[in-house]
Amino acid sequence: MIKIGLIREGKIPADSRVALTPAQCKWIRTYRPDLKVIVQQSENRCFTDKEYLTAGVEVKENIDECDIMLGIKEVPVQMLIENKKYLFFSHTKKLQPYNQKLLQAVIQKNITLVDYECLEHEDGTRIIGFGFFAGIVGAHNGMMAYGKRTGTFDLDRVNSGKNLQHLIHTYFGLKLPSIKIAVTGSGRVAHGVLEIMNLMGIHEVEPEDYLEKEFVYPVYVHLKGANLYEHKVDKSYNRKDFHENAENYNSKFSQYIPHTDILMNGIYWEQKIPRLFELPHIQSENFRITTIADITDDMGGSVPCNIGDSTIADPIYGVDKNSFLRTAPFLQNSVDVMAVGNLPNELPRDASRYFGEQLLKYVFTELFSEEKSRLIDHATIVKNGELNEGYEYMKEYATP
């Protein structure tokens, strides 16, 4: 029997999401007798220890006996157990400096690391993640920030409610001013944003109309790759070429700046991808944007005025248009930025339920197969203390 440990989240600030809910653990106990889930005691989970016990799941402090460890966020170095297989979001594939010591410790402790972020279908689409709920919470927070800035409407915090259903009920009767919102991206994050746009009764318009017209009701435009980027030479856009040679493309977003009040950013970004705009743009008189929800949250990335994370407790900060320094939000000469790194934690039970469903549906069969799995191998950054094939580019980063 293979033992699966549902580990306690150790990263600070604390995250209350889980990889498997009590109901999902109960399903495993019923339909996968070859597997046993053991839950490590925790006071911070969105599902209590008692709920797991009620579902017939063993809960205890020491889970060293487990073969596979399931977490969510990065595991603190001191909590890593030698010679185990871990699944969590390591945030190392982009060579993030703040997690370099984590990857080095994984190697030193002879650990196998399967990163959720690297679990992909054959066409490169990510299989598992919390992006949809990040989009939902991020869009709500962006709208909330604009309402507070302008005083035109009022929204409560997401975590003042119990769940997504409660959040949806808060939109009944909500009257919004005639604002224009740009939504970027085509993945799960963008889908979450679009869900909120539609639930709030905001009308979608085509890019041409968005650029040429003003409206007497709130509208949004959904901007994907071809709307946002063009080749530096022939002004074309090819999705495959863009993802392989993004450095050969320019951003086209500047044309939307004079027509946008709120930017909901949901695009994937890495160093070679052009930013949507550059910092000097926000000094221009035609920079109409006052509120930016940078939901994918890359500091200095596609949204250059993301100058650092905000928190669930304090999600909005301002950036001065002249000095580019961080200020209080809602000031006249500032742009408001929402850049929270753990947005789904505001709807932890809904987000965890969704995540666990994807894990059981797409990953578990492959993870526990007797034959080698392309899916799992591709997502394995470190195998038994050594960088796996496909991750050789991390060698210098992984060396102390």
Residue pairs with C-beta under 8 A, 6 or more apart in sequence:
1 33
1 34
1 35
1 36
2 34
2 35
2 36
2 67
2 68
2 368
3 35
3 36
3 37
3 38
3 65
3 66
3 67
3 68
4 28
4 35
4 36
4 37
4 38
4 66
4 67
4 68
4 69
4 70
5 37
5 38
5 39
5 40
5 63
5 66
5 68
5 69
5 70
6 18
6 19
6 20
6 25
6 37
6 38
6 39
6 40
6 70
7 40
7 63
7 69
7 70
7 71
7 75
7 79
8 40
8 41
8 42
8 44
8 45
9 15
9 16
9 17
9 42
9 44
9 45
9 71
9 72
9 73
10 75
10 76
10 79
11 73
11 74
11 75
11 76
13 311
13 312
13 342
14 44
15 44
15 72
15 73
15 342
15 345
16 44
16 45
16 46
16 345
16 348
17 46
17 72
17 130
17 344
17 345
17 348
17 351
17 352
17 355
18 45
18 46
18 47
18 72
18 348
18 352
18 356
19 70
19 71
19 72
19 87
19 352
19 355
19 356
19 359
20 28
20 37
20 70
20 352
20 356
20 359
20 360
21 47
21 349
21 352
21 353
21 356
22 47
22 51
22 52
22 54
22 55
22 57
23 55
23 353
24 353
24 356
24 357
24 360
25 37
25 39
25 52
25 55
25 57
26 55
26 56
26 57
27 360
28 35
28 37
28 360
29 36
29 37
29 56
29 57
32 364
34 368
35 368
36 58
37 57
37 58
38 57
38 58
38 59
38 60
38 63
38 65
38 66
39 49
39 52
39 57
39 58
39 59
39 60
39 63
40 59
40 60
40 61
40 63
41 49
41 59
41 60
41 61
42 49
46 348
46 349
46 352
47 349
47 352
49 59
52 59
53 59
63 69
64 81
66 84
67 84
67 85
68 84
68 85
68 86
68 87
68 367
69 75
69 81
69 84
69 85
69 86
69 87
69 88
70 87
70 88
71 86
71 87
71 88
72 88
72 89
73 88
73 89
73 342
74 88
74 89
74 90
74 91
74 99
74 102
75 86
75 88
75 102
77 101
77 102
77 105
80 86
80 105
80 106
80 109
80 111
81 109
81 111
82 109
82 110
82 111
83 109
83 110
83 111
84 111
84 112
85 111
85 112
85 113
85 114
86 106
86 111
86 112
86 113
86 114
87 114
87 115
87 116
87 367
88 113
88 115
88 116
89 115
89 116
89 117
90 99
90 102
90 103
90 106
90 113
90 115
90 117
90 381
91 98
91 99
91 117
92 99
92 100
92 102
92 103
92 115
92 381
92 394
92 397
93 115
93 117
93 118
93 381
93 391
93 394
94 270
94 271
95 394
95 397
100 397
100 398
103 113
103 381
103 382
103 394
103 397
103 398
104 398
104 399
104 400
106 113
106 382
106 385
107 382
107 385
107 386
107 387
107 398
108 385
108 400
109 385
110 384
110 385
111 382
111 385
112 380
112 382
112 383
112 384
113 380
113 381
113 382
114 367
114 376
114 379
114 380
114 381
115 379
115 380
115 381
116 128
116 129
116 379
117 126
117 129
117 379
118 378
118 379
118 380
118 381
119 126
119 127
119 128
119 362
119 363
119 375
119 376
119 378
119 379
120 126
120 127
120 375
120 378
120 379
121 127
122 374
124 243
126 187
126 188
127 358
127 362
127 363
127 375
128 355
128 358
128 359
128 362
128 363
129 188
129 355
129 358
130 344
130 351
130 354
130 355
131 187
131 188
131 189
131 191
131 192
131 266
132 188
132 189
132 191
132 192
132 195
132 354
133 192
133 343
133 344
133 347
133 350
133 351
133 354
134 188
134 189
134 192
134 295
134 296
134 343
134 344
135 188
135 189
135 190
135 191
135 192
135 193
135 194
135 195
135 196
135 266
135 295
136 164
136 167
136 192
136 193
136 195
136 196
136 347
137 158
137 192
137 340
137 343
137 344
137 346
137 347
138 189
138 192
138 193
138 264
138 266
138 293
138 295
138 338
138 340
138 343
139 192
139 193
139 195
139 196
139 197
139 264
139 293
139 295
140 155
140 158
140 167
140 196
141 158
141 293
141 315
141 316
141 338
141 340
141 343
142 262
142 264
142 291
142 292
142 293
142 295
142 338
143 155
143 176
143 196
143 200
143 262
144 155
144 156
144 157
145 291
145 293
145 315
145 316
145 329
145 330
145 336
145 338
146 152
146 179
146 261
146 262
146 290
146 291
146 336
147 153
147 154
147 155
148 154
148 316
148 329
148 330
149 290
149 291
149 329
149 330
149 336
150 177
150 290
152 176
152 177
153 174
153 175
153 176
153 177
155 170
155 174
156 170
157 346
158 167
158 346
158 347
159 312
159 346
159 347
161 167
161 170
163 347
163 349
163 350
164 347
164 350
167 347
168 199
171 199
171 200
171 201
174 200
174 201
176 200
176 201
176 202
176 218
177 218
178 214
178 215
178 216
178 217
178 218
179 218
179 219
179 261
179 262
180 210
180 214
180 215
180 218
180 219
180 220
180 221
180 259
180 260
180 261
180 262
181 197
181 202
181 218
181 219
181 220
181 221
181 260
181 261
181 262
181 263
181 264
182 210
182 220
182 221
182 223
182 253
182 256
182 260
182 262
182 263
182 264
183 190
183 193
183 194
183 197
183 220
183 221
183 222
183 223
183 264
183 266
184 190
184 223
184 224
184 228
184 253
184 263
184 264
184 265
184 266
184 267
184 276
184 302
185 193
185 224
185 265
185 266
185 267
185 268
185 296
186 224
186 225
187 266
187 268
189 266
189 295
189 296
190 222
190 266
190 267
192 266
193 264
193 266
193 295
194 222
197 204
197 220
200 218
201 218
202 218
202 219
202 220
203 215
203 217
203 218
203 219
203 220
204 219
204 220
204 221
204 222
205 213
205 215
205 219
205 220
205 221
206 221
207 221
207 223
207 227
210 219
210 221
210 256
210 259
211 255
211 256
211 259
220 264
221 256
223 253
223 256
225 237
225 239
225 242
226 237
227 252
228 251
228 252
228 253
228 267
228 276
229 237
229 242
229 246
229 249
229 250
229 251
229 252
229 274
230 236
230 237
230 249
230 250
230 252
231 237
231 238
231 241
231 248
231 249
231 250
232 248
232 249
232 250
233 248
237 249
241 248
242 249
246 270
246 272
246 273
246 274
247 272
249 274
250 274
251 274
251 275
251 276
251 277
253 276
253 277
254 277
254 281
257 277
257 281
257 284
257 286
257 287
257 288
257 289
258 286
258 287
258 288
259 288
260 288
260 289
261 288
261 289
261 290
261 291
262 289
262 290
262 291
262 292
262 293
263 276
263 289
263 291
263 292
263 293
263 303
264 293
264 295
265 276
265 292
265 293
265 294
265 295
265 296
265 302
265 303
266 295
266 296
267 276
267 296
267 302
268 296
269 275
269 296
269 298
269 301
269 302
273 302
275 301
275 302
275 303
275 304
276 302
276 303
277 303
277 304
278 304
279 304
279 305
279 324
281 287
282 289
282 305
282 319
282 321
282 324
282 335
283 321
283 322
287 321
287 335
289 335
290 335
290 336
291 335
291 336
291 338
292 303
292 305
292 306
292 335
292 336
292 337
292 338
293 338
294 301
294 302
294 303
294 306
294 337
294 338
294 339
295 338
295 343
296 302
297 306
297 309
297 339
297 340
297 341
298 306
299 306
299 307
299 308
299 309
299 339
300 306
300 307
303 337
305 319
305 324
305 335
305 337
306 337
306 339
307 319
307 324
307 325
307 326
307 337
308 326
308 339
309 339
309 340
309 341
310 316
310 317
310 337
310 338
310 339
310 340
311 340
312 340
312 342
312 343
312 345
312 346
315 338
315 340
316 329
316 330
316 336
316 337
316 338
317 326
317 327
317 328
317 329
317 336
317 337
317 339
318 326
318 327
318 328
318 329
318 330
318 331
318 334
318 335
318 336
318 337
319 325
319 326
319 327
319 334
319 335
319 337
320 326
320 327
320 331
320 333
320 334
321 333
321 334
321 335
322 333
327 334
328 334
329 336
330 336
344 351
345 351
362 375
363 375
363 376
366 373
366 375
366 376
367 373
367 376
377 388
377 389
378 390
380 388
381 387
381 388
381 391
381 394
382 388
382 391
387 394
387 395
387 398
